[in-house]
Amino acid sequence: MIKIISGKHHGRKLFTPAGRDVRPTNIRARTALFNILCPWLEDKSVLELFAGAGSVGFECLSRGARHVTFVENSHVSVKCLEENIIALHEENNSTIIRHDIRRKLNFLSSEENNFDFIFADPPYNYFSANFVLEIISQANLTNENTIVVIEHDAKNKINYDELPQGWDCYRNSQYGKAMLSFFSNSNSEI
């Protein structure tokens, strides 16, 4: 069971897919992430890739983000996202896109999809942080102040020599098996 940690939806439970196919960001990592992001998150546009139940995106909305776009490929997870949006009355502040990230994200490129914060929590054994950052970079989804956080297995180190041009990993924080790596494409860091 996942609960919203803080903000206007504090304590609300999220619908989650049954089984072990979805691995939500653990409470310690989410708490640390949002301790770092607040109050910067206010009125930001957010993209959550590999959204699962949307725990990070809904936490962003709870803490004042303007809009969250959830990208998820699993039909079961998309149904949970839809139920969570309705339960939290966030229909006007969120969008769900069912899409496999391996087919690129260029369709999101436009002025309205210039995201301030991008969070990705890919399946640990299938996508490296470098691969996900390359997909984000190729799709032109960022602005000069965008922060990207990728959750990955702490054993899978970032290959700093293969980061897309202009990107810098400025922070790594480990929480059990999970590592949160923070990236920026300029001097914007939080």
C-alpha positions as CSV (number, residue, x, y, z in Angstrom):
1,M,0.0,0.0,0.0
2,I,1.3,3.4,-0.9
3,K,0.3,6.6,0.9
4,I,0.9,10.2,-0.1
5,I,3.5,11.6,2.4
6,S,2.6,15.3,2.5
7,G,0.7,18.2,1.0
8,K,-3.0,18.5,0.2
9,H,-3.4,14.7,-0.3
10,H,-1.4,13.8,2.8
11,G,-2.3,10.3,4.0
12,R,-4.4,9.3,1.0
13,K,-3.9,5.8,-0.2
14,L,-3.1,5.0,-3.9
15,F,-4.5,2.1,-5.9
16,T,-1.6,-0.1,-6.9
17,P,-1.4,-3.0,-9.3
18,A,-1.5,-6.5,-7.7
19,G,1.6,-8.7,-7.9
20,R,5.2,-7.9,-8.1
21,D,5.4,-6.4,-11.5
22,V,5.4,-2.8,-10.1
23,R,8.1,-1.8,-7.6
24,P,7.0,1.6,-6.1
25,T,9.6,4.0,-5.0
26,N,10.2,3.2,-1.3
27,I,9.0,5.6,1.4
28,R,12.5,6.5,2.5
29,A,13.6,7.4,-1.0
30,R,10.4,9.3,-1.7
31,T,10.7,11.2,1.6
32,A,14.3,12.2,0.8
33,L,13.5,13.1,-2.8
34,F,10.7,15.5,-1.7
35,N,12.8,17.0,1.1
36,I,15.2,18.0,-1.6
37,L,12.6,19.2,-4.1
38,C,10.4,21.3,-1.8
39,P,9.6,24.2,-2.2
40,W,11.1,24.3,-5.7
41,L,8.3,22.0,-7.0
42,E,5.6,24.6,-6.6
43,D,3.9,25.3,-10.0
44,K,6.2,23.0,-12.0
45,S,5.4,20.8,-14.9
46,V,6.3,17.2,-14.2
47,L,6.8,14.1,-16.3
48,E,6.8,10.6,-14.6
49,L,8.2,7.9,-16.8
50,F,7.5,4.2,-16.0
51,A,4.9,5.7,-13.7
52,G,3.4,2.4,-12.2
53,A,0.9,3.6,-9.6
54,G,2.2,7.2,-9.9
55,S,3.4,7.6,-6.4
56,V,6.0,10.3,-7.3
57,G,3.7,12.2,-9.7
58,F,0.8,12.2,-7.2
59,E,3.2,13.4,-4.4
60,C,4.2,16.2,-6.8
61,L,0.6,17.2,-7.3
62,S,0.0,17.0,-3.6
63,R,2.9,19.4,-3.0
64,G,1.8,22.0,-5.6
65,A,3.0,20.9,-9.0
66,R,1.0,22.5,-11.8
67,H,0.6,19.4,-14.0
68,V,1.9,15.8,-14.1
69,T,2.1,13.7,-17.3
70,F,2.3,10.0,-16.5
71,V,3.8,7.7,-19.1
72,E,3.2,4.0,-18.5
73,N,3.0,0.9,-20.8
74,S,1.2,-1.6,-18.6
75,H,-2.6,-1.7,-19.0
76,V,-3.1,-2.7,-15.4
77,S,-0.9,0.2,-14.1
78,V,-2.8,2.7,-16.4
79,K,-6.1,1.5,-14.8
80,C,-4.6,2.2,-11.4
81,L,-3.4,5.6,-12.5
82,E,-6.9,6.4,-13.8
83,E,-8.5,5.3,-10.5
84,N,-6.0,7.4,-8.5
85,I,-6.6,10.5,-10.6
86,I,-10.4,10.2,-10.0
87,A,-10.0,9.5,-6.3
88,L,-7.7,12.5,-5.8
89,H,-9.8,14.8,-8.1
90,E,-6.8,15.6,-10.2
91,E,-8.4,15.2,-13.6
92,N,-7.5,18.8,-14.7
93,N,-3.9,18.5,-13.5
94,S,-2.8,15.3,-15.0
95,T,-2.5,13.3,-18.2
96,I,-1.9,9.6,-18.7
97,I,-0.1,8.4,-21.8
98,R,0.1,4.6,-22.5
99,H,3.4,4.2,-24.3
100,D,6.5,2.0,-24.4
101,I,9.5,4.2,-23.8
102,R,11.7,2.1,-26.1
103,R,9.7,3.6,-29.0
104,K,11.1,7.0,-28.1
105,L,9.3,10.0,-26.6
106,N,9.5,12.5,-29.5
107,F,5.7,12.8,-29.7
108,L,5.8,14.6,-26.4
109,S,8.1,17.4,-27.8
110,S,6.4,20.7,-27.9
111,E,6.2,23.9,-26.0
112,E,3.5,22.6,-23.7
113,N,5.6,19.6,-22.9
114,N,8.7,21.4,-21.7
115,F,9.0,19.7,-18.3
116,D,10.6,21.2,-15.2
117,F,11.0,17.9,-13.4
118,I,11.3,14.5,-14.9
119,F,11.3,11.4,-12.7
120,A,11.9,7.9,-14.1
121,D,11.8,4.6,-12.3
122,P,12.5,2.0,-15.0
123,P,12.6,-1.8,-14.3
124,Y,16.1,-2.2,-12.8
125,N,17.1,-5.1,-15.0
126,Y,15.9,-3.7,-18.4
127,F,16.9,0.0,-18.7
128,S,20.1,1.7,-17.5
129,A,20.0,5.3,-16.2
130,N,22.2,6.3,-19.2
131,F,19.7,4.8,-21.7
132,V,16.7,6.7,-20.0
133,L,18.6,10.0,-20.0
134,E,19.5,9.5,-23.7
135,I,15.8,9.0,-24.5
136,I,14.9,12.1,-22.6
137,S,17.6,14.1,-24.3
138,Q,16.7,13.0,-27.8
139,A,13.0,13.8,-27.3
140,N,13.8,17.5,-26.4
141,L,11.5,17.5,-23.3
142,T,13.5,19.8,-21.1
143,N,14.2,23.5,-20.6
144,E,17.4,25.0,-19.2
145,N,16.3,24.5,-15.6
146,T,15.0,20.9,-15.9
147,I,16.0,18.5,-13.2
148,V,15.9,14.8,-14.0
149,V,15.9,12.1,-11.3
150,I,16.3,8.5,-12.3
151,E,15.9,5.7,-9.8
152,H,18.0,2.7,-10.5
153,D,19.6,-0.3,-8.7
154,A,22.5,1.0,-6.6
155,K,24.7,-1.8,-8.1
156,N,24.2,-0.4,-11.6
157,K,26.6,2.5,-11.7
158,I,26.2,5.5,-14.0
159,N,28.6,5.6,-16.9
160,Y,29.6,9.2,-16.7
161,D,31.6,9.0,-19.9
162,E,28.4,8.1,-21.8
163,L,26.0,10.8,-20.6
164,P,24.3,12.8,-23.3
165,Q,26.1,16.0,-24.3
166,G,25.5,18.8,-21.9
167,W,24.1,16.6,-19.0
168,D,25.7,16.3,-15.6
169,C,25.0,14.0,-12.8
170,Y,25.4,16.2,-9.8
171,R,24.0,14.0,-7.0
172,N,23.6,10.4,-6.1
173,S,21.7,9.3,-3.0
174,Q,21.3,5.6,-2.0
175,Y,18.3,4.2,-0.1
176,G,18.7,0.5,0.4
177,K,19.0,-1.1,-3.0
178,A,17.7,2.0,-4.7
179,M,19.8,4.9,-6.0
180,L,18.4,8.3,-6.9
181,S,20.7,10.0,-9.5
182,F,20.1,13.7,-10.1
183,F,20.9,15.2,-13.5
184,S,20.8,18.7,-15.0
185,N,21.5,20.1,-18.4
186,S,22.7,23.5,-17.1
187,N,23.9,24.9,-13.9
188,S,20.4,24.4,-12.3
189,E,20.8,22.1,-9.3
190,I,18.7,21.6,-6.2
